[in-house]
Amino acid sequence: MPTPKNPKPSQSSKPSQSSKSANARKPLVYGAVIVVAAGLLGFASYKATAPDTASKDTTASATGPAAEVSADPNEGVYPELAKLARRDADDQLAIGPADAPVVLIEYADFKCGYCGKFARDTEPELIEKYVKDGTLRIEWRNFPIFGEESENAARGAWAAGQQNRFWEFHRAAYAEGAKEKGFGKDRVKALAEEAGVKDLDRFMKDLDGDAARASVKKDQEQAYGIGATSTPSFLINGRPIAGAQPDETFTRAIEAAAEQAKTRGTAGQAGEPAK
């Protein structure tokens, strides 16, 4: 496994109370174990954003169990969460084969600096090492938690996906310095143009359309439903991981999941994928 480029503890971004919807965020009932799993991810999300009182540095540290990958491939894995993988071959917000043995689900916000760090520093290596050889599939979930501009960017990402340019939009929106320019609608349109979206009029209509809003809402509700309270949050074959962890955390989890899938002789699923 490669040496982590970032040996620092994990980091994630958490919204202020005012940026959340007034609706209660309660774990969804995917099964009895979901309550335990949701509590675990919620705890890790809190730890990933709690200030480090041992030093003056107020960057967050996470030492919660969702950030640890045991030598036991079954430990910390929740089969009910593995079912959230959609495995839809037509999903434009995913990369990798639908039948890959491992699925990494990422819940993220384009205004989240730590999500950007993962997108720039870690995700390309995971794609190069695991997606290209068919081991890994990455499924994106829009989880805007920082208000109107987050929502704009999320719907823009979905709209870009309708023209097969999601990952190009993702790359442009997470480029160094991109979030500092904001995600007003004009800026989102400029990012779509940078991403190579051909029909910008259609893009702007899709951006404000009901389908985009429904898709983003569905992803948001799923994230809150599993107990995610900060970004980025991940599931790797049902194993919750919170925060922008060192590369090694992801490689260990992916390799453990791949080995477990091989042992089971399945595509890494614990039941039918989410619809």
N, C-alpha and C positions, 0 to 999 in steps of 0.2 A: 504494500500500500504506500502511496506517496506521502511524504512528510507534509504535515499541514503548513500552509503558508501563513496562517494566522493563528499563533498559539494562544492568543488571548481568550478569555472566557467568552461565552456566547453573548450576543447582544440582540435586542429587538426593540421595536417601537410600539408604544402603547398610546391610545387616544385619550384625550381628556374626557371627563364625564360629559361635558357639553357637546362633544362631537358625536356621541352615541345617540342612537334613536331612543325615543322615549319608551318604545316597546321593551318589555322584559326579555332578557336573553336567557333562556332556559335550555338545558341540554335536551336534545331531541331523543325520543325513545326508539333507538335502533335495536335495542335489546337490553337485557338486564345489566350486562357488563358495561354498557355505555356510560352509566353513571360514574363508575370507577374510572374509566378512561377519560371522561370529560373532566373529572376532578383532577386527574393527573396532568393533563395538558394545561388546564387552568392554573394549577400550581406552578408548573414550569414557566408558563407565560408570566406569572407574577414574579417569579424569581429572576426571569430574564430581564425584567424592567425595574426591579427593586434597586435603590441606590446602594453602592458599596460603602458601608459606613466605616470600613477599616481604613479607608484612605480618603484624600481630598478629591480624588478622581470620581466624578459622579456618573461615569459610564457604567451601564448595568452589567451585572454578572449573573450567570445562571449555573447553579450546581444541582438543580433538581433532577429527579430520576428520568424525566423525558429527554434529558440531554446525554444520558449515559447509555452505552450499548454494551450489554453483558456478553460474556463469552457464550452463554446459553442463548441460542438463536430464538428460543420461544419466550424468553423473559422480556416483559415490557411490550409484548405484541398482543393486540386485541382483534380477534377475527371479525367482530362486528364492524370495526373501523376499516378493515381491509375491503369490505363490501362497498365502500364509498367510491372505489375506483370505477369509472364509467366504462373504460375500455371500448369506446366508440371510435371506430376507424375513421369516421367523418368529422371527428372533433378537431376543429381548427386551432383550439387552444391547448393542444397536446402535441408532444413529439415522441416518436418511438413507436414500435409495433404494438398493436392492440393486445397481442397475446404474449407480451414480454413477461418473463417470470417475476419481475419487480416493477411496482408502480409507486412513484413518488408523487404525492399530491402536495402542491404548494399553495398556501393561502397567503396572499400578499397584496400590498398597496403600493401604487407607483410613487406616492409621496414619502414612503418609508425608506430612510437612508440605509438601514441594515438590509432591507430587501434588495436595494441597489447593489450593495456590497456582495451579496450572495450571487446576484445576476451577473456581475462583472468578474468576480474572482473565483467562484466555486462552480456555478452551473456549467460554464463552458467546458470545464475539465470533466464533469460528470457526463456530459453529452459525448465528448470525445472518447472517453474510456468505456462507458457502459451503454449509452444509447446506440452508438454506431455499431456495436457488436450484437445488438438485439437483447441485451440483458435488462435494460431499463426503459421504462416509459415515464415521461414527466407530464403530469396533468395540472394545468393552471386553474386556480380558482380565484376570481376577483373578490377581494376582501377589503373594500375601501372603508377606512375607519377615521379618516381625517377631514371629513366634511365634503363640501360641494366640489372642490377641485379633484379630490380623490375619486368621487363619483364620475366626473367628466372623463378622467383618464381611464377608469375601468370600462365605461361604456365605449370609449374610443378604442380601447384594445379589442373589445368584442366586435365592434364595427369593422376594424381592420381585418379581423379574422374572417369576416364574411367575404372578403376579397383576397383571402389566402395570404395576408400580410401580418398576421398577429405577431409572429416572432421577430419580424423586422421592426414593428412598432414597439414591442417589448424592449428590443435592444436600444432603440432611439430614446425611449422614455427613461431608461435606466442608465444612459450614458453619463459620464462624469459631468456634473454641473447642470444636468437637465432639470432636475426637480426644483432647483433654485429659480428657474425661469417661470415656474408655476404651471398650472394646467387649466388655464382658462380655455374657452372653446376655440379661440383663434390659435392659441398655442397648440392645442390638441390637433387641430387641423394641420398645422405646420408639421407636427410630428408624423402625421399620416402621410403627408407629401414626402417627407424625408424617408419614410418607410417604404415608399414606392407604391402606395395605394393609388390606383389608376383613376377611379371615378370618385372624385372628392365630393361632388354633389350628393351622390348616393351615400357616401361615408357620413356626411353631416345629417342626412335624413335618418340613417341607421342609428347614429349617435343619440338622437333624441327620440327614437322610436320605442314603442312599447316592448318589443322583443328584447332590446338591449337592457331596458330597465328590469324586465322579468328575469333575464339571465343573471344579471348582477345580484338581484335580490335573492335568487335561489342559492347562489354561491355564498353570499353573506350569511344567510340563515343556516346553511350547512356548517359554516365555520363557527358561528356562535353556538350552534347545536352540539358541537363536540367539545365545547369549553374553551375554544381559542379566544383570547382576550388581547392579543398583541400580534404584530407581524414582524418577521415572517413566522408562520407555523407550518409544520410539515407532517405528513403521514407517509411512512415507507412500509408498504404491505401491512398496515395496521399498527405500526410502531410510531407513537407521537414523538416529535422532536420540535422544540421551541427555540426560536432565535437563530441568528446567523452564526451557527456553530463552526468550529474549525473543520477543514476539509475531511479530516480523518473520521469525524463523527459520522459523516454521510457515507464514506467508503466502507466503514465497518458495518453500518446498518444495511447497505445495499448488498454487500457480499454475504452477510449473514442471511438476509432474506433470499438471495439467489440460491444459496446452499440448501436452505430449508425447502424452497420450492422444488429443487432437484430431488431432495429426499422424498417429498410427497408425490413427485411425478405429476405436478399440476402446473398451471400457469401462474402460480403464486397467489391464487385467489382463495379466500375462505368463504365460499358461497357465491351467489350470483352478484355481478356488479350492480352498482346503483343505476337506476333509470332516471 
